[in-house]
């Protein structure tokens, strides 16, 4: 599968933007690590990765641009030539930056113009044209060389990010290179994980070039992470031997009408299998009759109207509420959402609840004025309907550079801030964002999860984590990761029924 990650066992989970990475480089320079030293280390790292995968008999081309990315390419070319590889360097412009110019001078051999580049003559092409900060389309002979490379199907090793790909958004900016492998340095960038960038980058290797965590700590305060257990493992709650089922977390799932019960049952079953001590489905009597024929350990409570739902919540028996899976679009669902919002109960809003909220999004706060533990789980269409008009009218979001406004991370962050809720912006690169700017990109989910009912299972997982006492951001991130891990276990042929049957508590995964 394209976009797999080849990282050191203890690789940090922080993701840095191009600006943050530049700040880390500056901090390293301030501590005595020169850009020349970093460039030499980067070029050698590229040579090491390539040498480990391809024999010396493979002819190589290195396409070098005018910036520091090109400087890395000149270093890699020299190291590989010294190891016996046949290497051609092709470039149209000499580097402008001093360190890159010095690296080009050390190459000491002919640099051929890009017009002569014929990718079929080479076994591997090293792409060192442009790095992660590119914000304009590649043009001229460089664009023509990129086009020939794309059409050739040649193996490509990209330095930092494939040329033409914006490292902050994961989106191409005009013509771009598609890589077999990308070698980046110190930390990943958003574009390595956000689609389509994740597919364009191929396999990603994070290379050590001498930068240290101290350099990052002095320069930036990362707010974006790769979603791995390291992000949320400390927030897991272990059941105590003395507790009863309700103290282990009681999740309430709102049912749809009689002919729309399957989605809520998937969510409820997922919550139960994921470790909630008790799960109840609430709905009208006709719907509960259908549920009764399918469930045993899950409890059923009649709640036919928004007022009856309010009375049910007022009993104080529940630790979280899930509203949305096939709940029905319209005023009754909206009323249930608003009722739950007025309590301090952790809340998961999905599917029909999100559609019912279009035009009604307000900050989710409880009566005491504290942020409500609310998680919203829109897919792309729901996100556009629910948050598109809000983002368009938001001055803070509009102040971002236009290209950054296309970032799924920045869109999710802005939505979370505007709704004062955790936003799980679903997709193959699901982004989990909090109102305070914390966010994570999930990278373990495959295409098998794109099936009916899969999102309902995710809602139940989040509901179980909230009911068990996990903070909302960690509860959502953990559920998204577990969802992806279970999908990978099942693989081809996954259905929501098979998925929910595999669900188990996080501690058992």
C-alpha distance (Angstrom), angle and dihedral (degrees) to the residues before:
residue distance angle dihedral
X1 . . .
X2 3.84 . .
X3 3.75 117.2 .
X4 3.81 99.7 38.6
X5 3.78 116.2 157.2
X6 3.79 124.4 -122.6
X7 3.80 103.4 -170.8
X8 3.79 136.0 150.7
X9 3.80 113.9 -88.7
X10 3.79 92.5 -109.8
X11 3.80 97.3 36.0
X12 3.81 111.5 151.4
X13 3.78 117.0 -108.5
X14 3.80 96.8 -138.2
X15 3.79 116.6 115.7
X16 3.81 117.6 -152.8
X17 3.78 128.4 -155.5
X18 3.79 118.7 -132.6
X19 3.81 90.2 -101.1
X20 3.80 91.5 50.3
X21 3.79 90.9 48.4
X22 3.80 89.8 51.7
X23 3.81 88.5 52.2
X24 3.81 90.3 52.4
X25 3.80 90.3 50.9
X26 3.81 89.0 51.1
X27 3.80 90.9 49.5
X28 3.80 89.5 51.2
X29 3.80 90.1 50.7
X30 3.79 89.0 51.4
X31 3.80 89.2 55.1
X32 3.79 92.8 52.2
X33 3.82 102.4 -91.7
X34 3.79 104.4 126.1
X35 3.79 125.6 -146.9
X36 3.81 87.4 -118.2
X37 3.79 90.0 59.0
X38 3.79 92.1 48.0
X39 3.79 91.3 48.0
X40 3.80 92.4 50.6
X41 3.81 89.8 49.8
X42 3.81 92.0 47.6
X43 3.80 93.9 50.1
X44 3.80 91.5 47.1
X45 3.80 90.5 49.3
X46 3.80 90.4 54.7
X47 3.80 90.1 48.8
X48 3.82 91.1 50.0
X49 3.79 93.3 52.3
X50 3.79 93.3 46.7
X51 3.82 93.5 45.3
X52 3.79 90.5 52.6
X53 3.81 91.1 56.1
X54 3.81 105.7 34.0
X55 3.80 131.7 44.6
X56 3.76 123.1 -122.6
X57 3.81 90.5 -104.7
X58 3.83 91.1 71.2
X59 3.85 111.3 101.2
X60 3.80 113.0 -131.1
X61 3.78 136.7 -154.3
X62 3.81 122.3 -164.1
X63 3.81 116.4 -161.2
X64 3.80 108.4 -157.1
X65 3.78 128.1 -165.0
X66 3.81 129.7 -159.5
X67 3.82 97.7 -97.0
X68 3.78 138.7 66.4
X69 3.80 90.2 -74.2
X70 3.78 86.7 62.7
X71 3.82 88.9 48.1
X72 3.81 89.2 57.4
X73 3.80 87.4 51.9
X74 3.82 93.8 53.1
X75 3.81 90.2 51.7
X76 3.81 91.9 48.8
X77 3.81 90.4 48.6
X78 3.81 92.4 52.1
X79 3.81 94.0 47.3
X80 3.80 92.6 48.0
X81 3.80 92.5 46.7
X82 3.80 89.3 51.6
X83 3.81 87.7 54.4
X84 3.78 91.5 56.0
X85 3.79 103.1 -96.2
X86 3.79 119.3 140.6
X87 3.81 100.9 -119.2
X88 3.79 130.8 -176.2
X89 3.81 118.7 -169.0
X90 3.79 116.2 -155.0
X91 3.81 125.3 -171.6
X92 3.78 139.4 143.2
X93 3.78 99.4 -154.7
X94 3.75 132.8 39.1
X95 3.82 115.4 -122.8
X96 3.79 117.4 -88.4
X97 3.80 100.2 -157.8
X98 3.80 115.8 82.6
X99 3.80 97.2 -124.2
X100 3.80 93.0 47.6
X101 3.81 90.7 46.7
X102 3.81 89.8 53.0
X103 3.81 90.5 49.0
X104 3.81 89.9 51.4
X105 3.80 91.2 49.4
X106 3.82 90.8 52.9
X107 3.79 90.0 55.9
X108 3.78 85.8 72.6
X109 3.79 96.8 -176.1
X110 3.76 136.7 93.7
X111 3.79 117.6 -61.0
X112 3.78 109.7 -152.3
X113 3.82 122.1 -148.4
X114 3.79 117.2 -105.6
X115 3.79 89.9 -119.2
X116 3.83 86.7 74.1
X117 3.80 93.7 53.8
X118 3.79 111.8 123.0
X119 3.81 106.8 172.3
X120 3.81 94.9 -163.3
X121 3.81 88.2 69.2
X122 3.80 91.9 67.0
X123 3.78 136.2 66.0
X124 3.81 93.6 -150.7
X125 3.80 132.5 14.7
X126 3.82 120.6 -154.8
X127 3.79 110.3 -148.1
X128 3.80 109.9 -147.3
X129 3.79 98.5 147.4
X130 3.80 102.3 110.3
X131 3.79 136.2 -1.2
X132 3.78 136.4 -141.7
X133 3.79 98.4 -68.9
X134 3.80 97.1 65.7
X135 3.80 110.2 132.8
X136 3.81 101.6 167.0
X137 3.80 132.3 61.5
X138 3.79 120.0 -91.6
X139 3.81 108.5 -112.5
X140 3.79 142.9 -177.4
X141 3.79 123.0 15.4
X142 3.81 90.5 -14.1
X143 3.81 89.6 60.0
X144 3.79 90.3 47.2
X145 3.81 90.7 51.5
X146 3.81 89.9 49.4
X147 3.81 90.0 50.5
X148 3.81 92.2 51.4
X149 3.80 89.9 48.3
X150 3.80 92.1 50.8
X151 3.80 92.8 49.9
X152 3.81 93.7 47.1
X153 3.80 97.6 62.4
X154 3.82 89.3 -140.1
X155 3.79 119.5 161.1
X156 3.80 110.6 -96.0
X157 3.79 131.0 -160.6
X158 3.82 108.5 -165.1
X159 3.78 123.0 -157.8
X160 3.83 113.5 -134.9
X161 3.82 95.0 -25.1
X162 3.82 131.1 -10.8
X163 3.79 110.0 -85.3
X164 3.79 113.1 -94.5
X165 3.81 93.9 29.3
X166 3.78 118.6 112.0
X167 3.79 107.5 -130.6
X168 3.80 94.6 -149.5
X169 3.80 99.7 50.0
X170 3.81 105.1 26.3
X171 3.80 88.4 -129.6
X172 3.81 126.1 123.1
X173 3.78 118.6 -114.9
X174 3.80 101.7 -148.2
X175 3.83 118.7 -53.6
X176 3.79 113.6 13.8
X177 3.78 143.5 -179.1
X178 3.81 120.5 -116.0
X179 3.81 109.7 -145.6
X180 3.77 134.3 -152.9
X181 3.80 89.0 -154.9
X182 3.79 134.3 6.9
X183 3.80 122.3 -155.8
X184 3.78 113.1 -157.3
X185 3.78 130.4 172.5
X186 3.83 136.5 -116.6
X187 3.82 97.8 -27.4
X188 3.78 137.5 16.3
X189 3.79 121.3 -108.3
X190 3.80 125.4 -135.6
X191 3.79 91.3 -106.1
X192 3.80 91.4 62.9
X193 3.82 90.0 64.0
X194 3.80 106.5 27.3
X195 3.80 116.5 85.7
X196 2.93 134.6 -82.3
X197 3.80 85.6 21.7
X198 3.79 92.6 59.9
X199 3.79 90.3 60.5
X200 3.80 94.1 41.0
X201 3.83 92.2 52.7
X202 3.81 94.8 53.2
X203 3.79 113.0 -163.6
X204 3.80 112.0 0.1
X205 3.79 124.3 -143.4
X206 3.81 120.1 -169.2
X207 3.80 107.9 -149.2
X208 3.79 127.4 -158.0
X209 3.81 110.5 -125.8
X210 3.79 98.8 166.7
X211 3.80 100.8 -83.6
X212 3.80 113.6 136.2
X213 3.78 135.8 -151.5
X214 3.82 87.3 -112.6
X215 3.80 89.8 63.4
X216 3.79 90.4 54.4
X217 3.80 92.9 44.7
X218 3.81 90.6 54.5
X219 3.80 94.0 46.8
X220 3.80 109.8 35.3
X221 3.79 144.7 13.4
X222 3.83 102.5 -139.2
X223 3.79 115.7 -139.9
X224 3.80 97.6 174.1
X225 3.80 124.1 75.7
X226 3.75 142.0 173.8
X227 3.78 107.7 -108.1
X228 3.79 105.0 -113.4
X229 3.82 131.5 136.4
X230 3.80 88.7 -93.8
X231 3.80 87.7 71.4
X232 3.80 96.9 57.6
X233 3.82 110.2 8.7
X234 3.81 93.0 103.1
X235 3.83 90.1 57.8
X236 3.80 94.1 59.9
X237 3.78 114.1 116.4
X238 3.80 119.9 -143.6
X239 3.83 116.9 -147.7
X240 3.80 114.1 -112.2
X241 3.80 118.0 -130.7
X242 3.80 91.4 -125.5
X243 3.82 97.9 55.2
X244 3.79 126.3 99.5
X245 3.79 125.4 -136.9
X246 3.79 96.7 -87.0
X247 3.80 92.0 52.4
X248 3.80 88.0 55.4
X249 3.80 87.7 61.9
X250 3.79 132.4 -76.2
X251 3.80 114.6 -140.9
X252 3.80 120.9 -163.1
X253 3.82 117.6 -156.2
X254 3.81 120.6 -166.6
X255 3.80 113.4 -135.1
X256 3.76 129.2 -141.9
X257 3.81 122.9 -129.8
X258 3.82 125.8 -67.1
X259 3.80 97.2 -75.6
X260 3.82 94.5 40.0
X261 3.79 104.5 55.9
X262 3.81 102.5 113.0
X263 3.80 98.0 81.3
X264 3.81 95.5 52.6
X265 3.81 90.0 45.2
X266 3.81 90.1 54.4
X267 3.80 89.8 51.2
X268 3.81 92.7 47.1
X269 3.81 93.3 47.4
X270 3.79 90.7 48.7
X271 3.81 90.7 52.0
X272 3.80 91.9 49.9
X273 3.81 94.9 46.3
X274 3.80 90.1 45.8
X275 3.79 92.8 61.9
X276 3.79 109.3 -87.5
X277 3.81 107.5 149.3
X278 3.80 91.9 -137.0
X279 3.79 136.3 8.1
X280 3.79 127.9 -165.1
X281 3.79 129.4 -171.0
X282 3.81 114.6 -150.8
X283 3.80 122.7 -161.1
X284 3.77 146.2 113.7
X285 3.80 120.6 -54.4
X286 3.80 96.3 -102.6
X287 3.80 90.9 53.4
X288 3.80 92.2 46.4
X289 3.79 90.8 54.8
X290 3.80 88.5 59.7
X291 3.80 91.5 47.0
X292 3.80 91.6 48.6
X293 3.78 90.0 61.7
X294 3.80 91.1 57.2
X295 3.81 110.3 33.9
X296 3.79 135.2 60.3
X297 3.81 111.8 166.4
X298 3.81 92.5 36.9
X299 3.80 114.5 87.6
X300 3.81 124.6 -135.6
X301 3.80 128.2 -143.2
X302 3.77 126.6 -177.0
X303 3.78 113.3 -124.6
X304 3.80 111.7 155.8
X305 3.81 101.3 164.6
X306 3.79 138.0 37.2
X307 3.82 88.8 -109.0
X308 3.79 91.5 53.5
X309 3.79 88.2 48.2
X310 3.81 90.0 53.5
X311 3.81 89.9 52.1
X312 3.79 90.4 50.2
X313 3.79 92.6 52.4
X314 3.78 89.5 46.7
X315 3.80 90.6 65.0
X316 3.82 88.5 77.7
X317 3.79 94.5 -137.6
X318 3.77 99.5 120.8
X319 3.78 134.2 85.3
X320 3.81 98.0 -169.3
X321 3.80 141.3 3.2
X322 3.81 129.3 -141.9
X323 3.81 116.4 -160.5
X324 3.77 126.7 175.0
X325 3.81 117.9 45.0
X326 3.85 101.5 122.4
X327 3.81 88.5 -32.3
X328 3.80 91.9 140.4
X329 3.80 129.1 -103.0
X330 3.77 118.4 -100.3
X331 3.77 148.0 47.9
X332 3.85 98.9 -30.8
X333 3.80 92.5 54.9
X334 3.80 91.4 43.5
X335 3.81 89.4 51.5
X336 3.81 91.1 51.9
X337 3.79 90.5 49.9
X338 3.78 91.9 50.4
X339 3.81 90.8 46.6
X340 3.81 92.1 52.0
X341 3.79 90.1 44.6
X342 3.80 90.9 59.2
X343 3.80 90.1 60.1
X344 3.78 126.8 70.0
X345 3.81 91.5 -118.0
X346 3.80 119.1 127.4
X347 3.79 106.8 -109.1
X348 3.83 135.6 -157.1
X349 3.81 115.7 -160.4
X350 3.79 118.5 -168.1
X351 3.79 142.0 155.2
X352 3.83 112.0 -19.7
X353 3.80 92.2 19.6
X354 3.80 90.0 58.8
X355 3.79 92.9 47.3
X356 3.80 90.0 48.7
X357 3.81 88.9 52.7
X358 3.83 95.2 57.9
X359 3.79 105.1 125.9
X360 3.80 92.0 11.1
X361 3.79 103.9 75.4
X362 3.78 110.7 135.7
X363 3.80 130.7 158.4
X364 3.79 108.3 -71.6
X365 3.81 103.8 -126.1
X366 3.76 131.3 153.5
X367 3.78 125.6 -132.6
X368 3.80 92.5 -86.1
X369 3.80 91.3 57.4
X370 3.80 94.6 -113.1
X371 3.81 120.4 132.2
X372 3.79 111.3 -87.4
X373 3.79 117.3 -123.7
X374 3.78 92.6 -116.4
X375 3.82 127.0 155.5
X376 3.81 121.0 -166.1
X377 3.82 118.2 -165.4
X378 3.82 111.3 -166.2
X379 3.78 125.4 167.8
X380 3.81 117.0 -144.3
X381 3.81 96.0 -81.8
X382 3.79 93.8 46.5
X383 3.80 90.5 45.9
X384 3.81 92.0 53.4
X385 3.81 92.7 49.3
X386 3.78 95.5 43.6
X387 3.78 102.8 37.6
X388 3.81 106.6 16.6
X389 3.82 95.5 89.1
X390 3.80 91.5 41.7
X391 3.81 93.4 53.1
X392 3.80 90.9 46.6
X393 3.79 89.9 55.8
X394 3.80 97.4 41.5
X395 3.81 113.0 104.3
X396 3.80 93.4 -160.2
X397 3.78 92.9 55.4
X398 3.81 91.0 43.1
X399 3.82 89.4 55.7
X400 3.80 91.0 65.7
X401 3.82 117.1 96.5
X402 3.79 109.7 -87.6
X403 3.78 93.8 -114.8
X404 3.83 91.5 51.5
X405 3.80 90.2 52.8
X406 3.82 86.6 69.2
X407 3.82 90.7 61.0
X408 3.80 113.7 112.5
X409 3.81 88.2 -147.0
X410 3.80 94.0 55.3
X411 3.80 92.1 44.5
X412 3.81 91.4 51.7
X413 3.80 92.1 46.0
X414 3.79 91.8 51.4
X415 3.81 91.6 47.4
X416 3.81 91.3 49.9
X417 3.78 90.6 50.8
X418 3.80 93.5 47.7
X419 3.81 94.0 47.6
X420 3.80 95.0 35.6
X421 3.80 87.2 -133.4
X422 3.77 139.7 107.8
X423 3.80 106.6 -93.2
X424 3.80 119.5 -153.4
X425 3.82 102.2 -165.5
X426 3.79 98.5 -163.1
X427 3.79 129.9 -145.2
X428 3.81 139.5 95.0
X429 3.82 85.6 -54.0
X430 3.81 99.3 38.3
X431 3.80 112.5 -167.9
X432 3.80 120.8 -152.6
X433 3.81 112.4 -159.5
X434 3.80 134.8 -179.7
X435 3.82 128.6 -156.1
X436 3.81 90.5 -110.5
X437 3.82 91.8 59.7
X438 3.79 99.4 -100.5
X439 3.76 109.2 139.1
X440 3.76 142.5 165.0
X441 3.80 136.4 -159.8
X442 3.78 117.2 -141.3
X443 3.80 116.2 -141.3
X444 3.80 106.8 170.5
X445 3.82 100.2 77.4
X446 3.78 122.1 103.2
X447 3.81 133.7 -162.1
X448 3.80 91.5 -94.2
X449 3.82 88.8 80.8
X450 3.81 91.0 64.3
X451 3.79 93.0 95.7
X452 3.80 135.8 110.7
X453 3.80 113.0 -80.4
X454 3.80 96.2 17.4
X455 3.81 91.6 109.7
X456 3.80 91.2 50.0
X457 3.80 89.0 57.5
X458 3.81 89.4 51.0
X459 3.81 90.9 53.0
X460 3.79 89.9 54.0
X461 3.80 91.8 49.6
X462 3.79 91.1 53.1
X463 3.80 90.8 45.8
X464 3.81 91.1 53.6
X465 3.80 92.9 49.8
X466 3.80 91.5 49.4
X467 3.80 92.3 47.2
X468 3.80 89.5 52.2
X469 3.79 91.2 55.4
X470 3.80 105.4 -99.3
X471 3.82 116.0 148.2
X472 3.79 110.6 -103.0
X473 3.82 98.9 -110.5
X474 3.80 93.3 48.2
X475 3.82 91.6 41.6
X476 3.80 91.1 55.2
X477 3.80 95.3 42.7
X478 3.80 92.4 48.7
X479 3.80 91.9 48.8
X480 3.80 92.7 49.6
X481 3.81 90.7 50.0
X482 3.82 92.5 47.3
X483 3.80 90.3 47.7
X484 3.80 89.9 54.9
X485 3.80 93.8 44.3
X486 3.79 92.4 51.8
X487 3.78 90.7 47.3
X488 3.80 90.2 53.8
X489 3.81 89.7 50.0
X490 3.79 91.8 56.1
X491 3.78 98.5 35.8
X492 3.78 121.9 169.1
X493 3.78 114.2 22.2
X494 3.79 94.9 32.1
X495 3.79 115.9 161.3
X496 3.78 127.6 176.9
X497 3.81 90.0 -108.0
X498 3.79 91.6 54.9
X499 3.78 90.8 43.8
X500 3.80 96.1 52.7
X501 3.81 90.6 46.6
X502 3.83 89.1 59.1
X503 3.81 94.5 50.3
X504 3.81 115.2 118.0
X505 3.79 135.2 157.1
X506 3.79 117.2 -68.3
X507 3.78 91.2 -115.3
X508 3.81 89.0 62.4
X509 3.82 95.5 53.3
